């Protein structure tokens, strides 16, 4: 990804939308302007039918994101407090509700709001040097940006340990408990994340959207997931893409997806 002076660097690689938090001097911490830019980028990715997956990473090798910029916070800047579509999209990202798959590339440590960003990602590739945690309680706060949903992703006992102690864990422990999908050498994080995103993006977009929503929903609300599955089935199995997938398989060729 090319260098840029903006707080968020945006790029494209085929069907992938590439997003990079770009405040390395502040460990890629979140400000209101960065939150707005990230939300706007998510809205753009969702509205572009040619975008099949998003990759989110940070600049440098020290931090993916250290959460809210505390210096800016003490000066009255509260990230995510401005009403609007961009802010709403940012919070949907934290909750894992973005309609396209999101791959997190944890180039460095992810703590507080930084870990909450990764919890919103569907697949996470982590540097072996990265550390992870929700230290909000050490500041008299709590993980209000989505961190309380961590028990949906990892065992409850571990989720409570992380949120109640505020302690950090290393990449090996994060992988062991299922917080991240893969741990690689620092220099391999980006390439591994791109390869993962390309594997995802090669699949049918309707099937991807249905799979993402239903798998996540089944964890938090199994009854709602069953009801929603009936709606998705009516759309996906009657779609042009479903027919194209079957034909491509029989004809031994790559499918050409239309998203309809």
C-alpha positions in Angstrom: 0.0 0.0 0.0 1.3 3.4 -0.9 2.3 6.0 1.6 -0.1 8.8 2.5 -0.4 11.7 4.9 -4.0 11.0 5.7 -5.0 9.3 9.0 -6.6 6.5 6.9 -4.9 5.3 3.7 -7.4 3.7 1.3 -6.5 1.6 -1.7 -7.9 -1.1 -4.0 -6.5 -4.4 -5.2 -9.0 -6.0 -7.5 -12.0 -7.0 -5.5 -10.3 -6.0 -2.2 -10.7 -2.6 -0.4 -7.5 -2.0 1.6 -7.7 0.3 4.6 -4.7 1.3 6.8 -4.8 3.3 10.0 -2.1 5.8 9.5 -1.1 7.4 12.8 2.1 5.5 13.7 3.4 8.4 15.9 0.3 7.8 18.1 0.3 4.0 17.8 -2.6 4.3 15.3 -4.9 5.5 18.0 -8.5 6.6 17.2 -9.6 10.2 16.9 -12.9 11.5 15.7 -11.6 12.2 12.3 -10.1 8.8 11.9 -13.3 7.1 13.1 -15.3 9.2 10.5 -12.9 8.3 7.8 -13.0 4.6 8.6 -16.8 4.7 8.7 -17.0 6.5 5.4 -14.6 3.9 3.8 -16.9 1.1 5.1 -19.9 2.7 3.6 -18.1 3.0 0.3 -17.1 -0.6 0.3 -20.6 -1.8 1.1 -22.1 0.3 -1.7 -19.6 -0.9 -4.4 -20.7 -4.3 -5.8 -17.1 -4.9 -7.1 -15.8 -4.9 -3.5 -15.9 -8.5 -2.2 -13.7 -8.1 1.0 -12.1 -5.5 3.1 -8.6 -5.7 4.7 -7.9 -3.5 7.8 -4.4 -3.0 9.1 -2.2 -0.3 10.7 1.0 1.5 9.8 4.3 0.4 11.2 5.1 -2.7 13.3 4.5 -1.5 16.8 0.7 -1.2 16.9 -2.3 -2.2 14.9 -4.3 0.2 17.0 -4.0 1.3 20.6 -7.6 2.3 21.0 -8.9 5.8 21.7 -6.3 8.6 21.6 -6.3 9.5 25.3 -4.5 12.8 24.8 -7.2 13.9 22.4 -9.9 12.5 24.8 -8.6 14.7 27.6 -8.9 17.7 25.2 -12.6 16.9 24.5 -12.3 14.7 21.4 -14.5 11.6 21.9 -14.2 9.3 18.9 -17.5 7.9 17.6 -19.6 10.6 19.4 -20.7 12.5 16.2 -24.1 11.4 14.9 -24.1 10.4 11.2 -23.9 7.5 8.7 -20.1 7.3 9.0 -20.3 6.9 12.8 -23.1 4.3 12.5 -20.9 2.4 9.9 -18.0 2.5 12.3 -20.1 0.9 15.1 -21.4 -1.7 12.7 -17.8 -2.6 12.0 -17.1 -3.0 15.7 -20.2 -5.3 16.0 -19.2 -7.4 13.0 -22.3 -6.2 11.0 -20.5 -4.9 7.9 -22.2 -6.6 4.9 -18.9 -7.6 3.2 -16.3 -9.9 4.9 -13.5 -8.0 6.8 -10.0 -9.4 7.3 -7.9 -7.9 10.1 -4.2 -7.7 9.6 -2.8 -7.2 13.1 0.7 -5.8 12.2 1.3 -5.0 15.8 -0.5 -4.9 19.2 -4.2 -4.3 19.4 -5.5 -3.0 22.7 -8.7 -1.4 23.9 -10.5 0.0 20.9 -7.9 -1.6 18.7 -8.9 -5.0 19.9 -12.5 -4.1 19.5 -11.8 -3.3 15.8 -10.3 -6.8 15.4 -13.3 -8.4 17.1 -15.4 -6.8 14.4 -13.2 -8.5 11.7 -14.3 -11.9 10.5 -10.8 -13.3 10.2 -7.7 -12.0 11.9 -4.0 -12.6 10.9 -1.6 -11.6 13.7 2.0 -10.7 14.0 3.9 -13.0 16.3 5.1 -9.9 18.1 1.6 -8.5 18.7 -0.2 -8.4 22.1 -3.9 -8.1 22.7 -6.1 -6.9 25.5 -8.9 -4.7 26.9 -7.3 -2.6 29.6 -10.2 -0.2 30.0 -10.8 -1.2 33.6 -7.2 0.0 34.4 -8.4 3.5 33.3 -11.7 3.4 35.3 -13.6 2.6 32.1 -15.0 -0.5 30.4 -14.8 -1.8 26.8 -18.0 -0.1 25.6 -17.2 -0.1 21.9 -17.8 -3.8 21.4 -15.4 -5.4 23.8 -18.2 -6.7 25.9 -19.1 -9.0 23.0 -15.7 -10.8 23.2 -17.5 -13.8 24.9 -19.1 -14.4 21.5 -15.7 -15.1 20.0 -13.6 -16.8 22.8 -14.5 -19.0 25.8 -16.4 -17.1 28.5 -13.8 -17.7 31.2 -11.1 -16.2 29.1 -13.3 -13.3 28.0 -14.0 -12.5 31.7 -10.3 -12.8 32.6 -9.3 -10.3 29.9 -12.1 -7.8 30.6 -11.8 -7.9 34.4 -8.0 -7.9 34.8 -7.3 -5.6 31.8 -4.1 -7.7 31.2 -2.6 -8.3 27.8 -1.9 -11.6 26.2 0.6 -12.5 23.5 -0.1 -13.7 20.0 0.4 -17.4 20.9 -2.2 -17.2 23.7 -4.6 -15.2 21.4 -4.4 -18.0 18.8 -4.8 -20.7 21.5 -8.1 -19.2 22.7 -9.4 -18.5 19.2 -9.0 -14.7 19.3 -7.0 -14.7 16.0 -7.0 -17.2 13.1 -3.3 -17.3 12.3 0.0 -16.1 13.8 2.9 -15.3 11.3 6.2 -13.5 11.3 5.8 -9.7 11.4 7.0 -9.4 7.8 4.4 -11.9 6.6 1.2 -10.4 8.1 0.2 -8.3 5.1 0.8 -10.9 2.4 -1.0 -13.6 4.5 -4.0 -11.3 5.0 -4.2 -10.5 1.3 -4.1 -14.2 0.4 -6.9 -14.9 2.9 -9.0 -12.0 1.6 -8.5 -13.2 -2.0 -9.7 -16.7 -1.1 -12.8 -15.2 0.5 -13.4 -12.8 -2.4 -13.3 -15.6 -4.9 -16.6 -16.9 -3.6 -20.2 -15.9 -4.4 -21.1 -12.6 -2.8 -24.6 -13.5 -1.8 -23.4 -16.7 -0.2 -20.7 -14.8 1.7 -23.2 -12.2 3.0 -25.6 -14.9 4.1 -22.9 -17.0 5.8 -21.3 -14.0 7.6 -24.6 -12.7 9.0 -26.1 -16.1 9.9 -22.9 -17.5 11.6 -22.5 -14.3 13.7 -26.2 -14.1 14.5 -26.4 -17.8 15.5 -24.0 -17.1 18.4 -26.0 -14.2 19.9 -29.5 -15.1 18.9 -30.1 -18.6 17.6 -33.9 -18.1 17.2 -33.4 -14.9 15.1 -30.8 -16.7 13.1 -33.2 -19.5 12.1 -35.8 -17.0 11.1 -33.3 -15.0 9.1 -32.0 -18.1 7.4 -35.4 -18.7 5.8 -35.2 -15.2 4.3 -31.7 -15.7 3.1 -32.4 -19.1 1.5 -35.3 -17.7 -0.5 -32.8 -15.2 -2.0 -29.6 -17.2 -2.4 -30.9 -20.5 -3.7 -33.0 -18.7 -6.3 -30.2 -16.4 -7.4 -28.4 -16.2 -10.7 -25.2 -16.8 -8.8 -26.5 -20.2 -7.5 -27.1 -21.3 -11.1 -23.8 -20.0 -12.2 -22.0 -21.8 -9.4 -23.6 -25.1 -10.4 -22.8 -24.6 -14.1 -19.2 -23.6 -13.4 -18.7 -26.7 -11.4 -20.1 -28.9 -14.1 -18.1 -27.1 -16.8 -14.9 -27.2 -14.7 -14.3 -23.4 -14.9 -14.2 -20.5 -12.5 -17.6 -18.9 -11.9 -18.4 -15.4 -12.9 -20.4 -13.9 -10.0 -23.0 -11.2 -10.5 -24.2 -10.7 -6.9 -27.8 -11.4 -7.9 
